[in-house]
């Protein structure tokens, strides 16, 4: 049986404050449960425990451009996009797409023979695909269109348990540093506003 990565184990756990006794917890719960609302006494500090899922600053939406389909009536090609969750991974040596995402998108893949070495061991790769995508524009300029990107992605095998649809690795990040910073900064602002 495969062990969960340590970060996944920590994510599911809750931290108990050692300075709170069981009596304090029950007392605080009773004060919060009364129909009059929270205590109005000055100087009393109430700890409101909040279970809020933190936003991963390095996870963003990318909009993958799908193969254009020809509109028979109008005689022109209609391009469509689909949103996918992508991890911006400064530790990855290349870009990856999950087999599930690749299958759903029905993309043409090219044969490739190689393997990836990671913390979890080796993964055999058998195909690659070229993706074109853009990110949502957060510019205040109304007429600014989103910049489009194009890069190769290695397709993960079907038995891999991918947590994201795609991973953008270090080569893309280094080549598009200002865009990377903009995406992470936008997520940071969303996190602090929440």
C-alpha positions in Angstrom: 0.0 0.0 0.0 1.4 3.4 -1.0 1.9 5.9 1.8 0.4 9.3 1.6 2.9 12.1 1.1 3.6 13.9 4.4 2.0 17.2 3.2 -1.2 15.3 2.5 -1.1 13.8 6.0 -0.6 17.2 7.5 -3.4 18.8 5.4 -6.0 16.5 7.0 -4.9 17.0 10.6 -5.9 19.7 13.0 -3.6 21.4 15.4 -4.7 21.5 19.0 -3.5 24.5 21.0 -1.8 23.3 24.1 -2.7 26.4 26.1 -6.4 25.6 25.9 -7.8 23.3 28.5 -11.0 21.2 27.9 -12.8 23.5 30.3 -11.9 26.6 28.3 -13.1 24.9 25.1 -16.4 24.0 26.6 -16.8 27.4 28.2 -16.1 29.2 24.9 -18.5 26.8 23.0 -21.3 27.6 25.5 -20.7 31.4 25.1 -20.9 31.1 21.3 -24.0 28.8 21.4 -26.2 31.1 23.4 -29.0 32.9 21.6 -27.8 36.4 22.5 -24.7 35.9 20.3 -21.1 36.4 21.4 -20.3 37.9 24.8 -20.4 41.7 25.0 -17.9 42.1 27.9 -15.0 44.3 27.2 -11.5 42.9 27.5 -12.7 39.3 26.9 -10.9 37.7 24.1 -12.7 35.0 22.2 -10.8 32.7 20.0 -12.9 31.9 16.9 -11.6 28.8 15.3 -11.9 28.9 11.6 -11.3 26.0 9.3 -10.5 27.7 6.0 -8.8 25.9 3.3 -5.8 27.8 2.3 -5.3 28.7 -1.4 -2.2 27.2 -3.0 -0.6 30.3 -4.6 1.0 28.1 -7.3 -2.2 26.6 -8.6 -4.0 28.5 -11.4 -6.4 28.0 -14.2 -5.1 27.6 -17.7 -7.4 27.7 -20.7 -6.3 25.1 -23.2 -7.1 25.8 -26.8 -8.7 22.8 -28.4 -8.5 21.8 -32.1 -10.8 24.1 -34.1 -13.9 22.5 -35.4 -15.2 23.6 -38.8 -18.6 25.2 -38.7 -20.4 23.7 -41.8 -22.9 26.5 -42.1 -20.6 29.5 -41.8 -17.6 27.8 -43.4 -15.1 29.0 -40.8 -13.3 27.3 -37.9 -14.6 27.8 -34.4 -11.9 27.6 -31.7 -12.9 26.5 -28.2 -11.0 26.5 -24.9 -11.4 24.4 -21.7 -10.2 25.4 -18.2 -7.7 23.1 -16.4 -6.0 23.3 -13.1 -2.3 23.7 -13.4 0.5 23.6 -10.8 3.3 26.1 -11.4 6.2 23.9 -10.3 9.7 25.5 -10.0 11.1 22.1 -9.2 9.9 20.3 -12.3 12.3 20.0 -15.2 9.5 19.9 -17.8 5.7 20.2 -18.4 3.3 17.3 -17.7 -0.3 16.6 -18.4 -2.3 13.9 -16.6 -3.6 11.0 -18.7 -7.2 11.8 -17.6 -6.9 15.4 -18.8 -5.3 14.3 -22.1 -8.0 11.7 -22.7 -10.9 14.2 -21.9 -9.4 16.8 -24.3 -9.0 14.2 -27.1 -5.6 15.6 -28.1 -3.3 14.1 -30.7 -0.1 12.7 -29.0 3.2 11.8 -30.4 5.2 8.8 -29.3 8.0 9.3 -26.8 10.2 7.0 -24.9 11.7 8.1 -21.7 11.4 8.1 -17.9 11.1 10.7 -15.2 13.0 10.5 -11.9 11.2 12.1 -9.0 11.0 11.8 -5.2 8.6 8.9 -5.6 10.9 6.9 -8.0 10.8 6.5 -11.8 7.8 7.0 -14.1 7.8 5.8 -17.7 6.6 8.2 -20.3 5.4 7.1 -23.7 3.9 10.1 -25.4 4.0 13.9 -25.7 1.6 16.5 -26.8 1.9 20.2 -27.8 -0.6 22.4 -26.0 -1.6 26.0 -26.7 -3.2 27.9 -23.8 -3.7 31.2 -22.1 -4.4 32.4 -18.6 -7.2 34.8 -17.6 -6.1 38.4 -18.0 -6.2 40.4 -14.8 -5.2 43.7 -16.5 -7.3 46.8 -16.0 -7.0 47.6 -19.7 -10.3 46.6 -21.3 -8.9 45.9 -24.8 -5.9 43.8 -23.7 -6.1 40.2 -24.9 -4.6 37.4 -23.0 -1.2 36.2 -24.2 -1.2 32.8 -25.7 1.5 30.2 -25.0 2.6 27.0 -26.8 4.8 24.2 -25.3 5.3 20.5 -25.2 3.8 18.4 -22.4 4.7 14.8 -21.5 1.6 12.7 -20.9 1.7 10.8 -17.6 0.7 7.1 -17.6 -2.9 6.1 -16.8 -1.9 4.5 -13.5 -0.3 7.8 -12.1 -2.4 9.5 -9.5 -2.1 13.1 -10.7 -3.4 15.8 -8.3 -3.5 18.4 -11.1 -4.5 18.4 -14.8 -1.1 19.9 -15.8 2.2 20.9 -14.4 4.2 23.8 -15.8 7.8 23.3 -15.1 10.9 25.4 -14.6 11.8 26.0 -18.3 8.4 27.7 -18.9 8.6 29.6 -15.7 12.1 30.9 -16.4 11.1 31.9 -20.0 7.9 33.7 -18.7 9.1 34.9 -15.4 7.0 38.1 -15.3 3.8 36.2 -16.1 4.7 33.6 -13.4 5.1 36.4 -10.8 1.8 38.0 -12.0 -0.1 34.8 -11.6 1.3 34.0 -8.1 0.8 37.6 -7.0 -2.8 37.6 -8.1 -3.4 34.4 -6.0 -1.6 36.1 -3.0 -4.0 39.1 -3.3 -7.0 36.7 -3.4 -5.7 34.9 -0.4 -5.3 38.0 1.7 -8.7 39.4 0.7 -10.5 36.2 1.7 
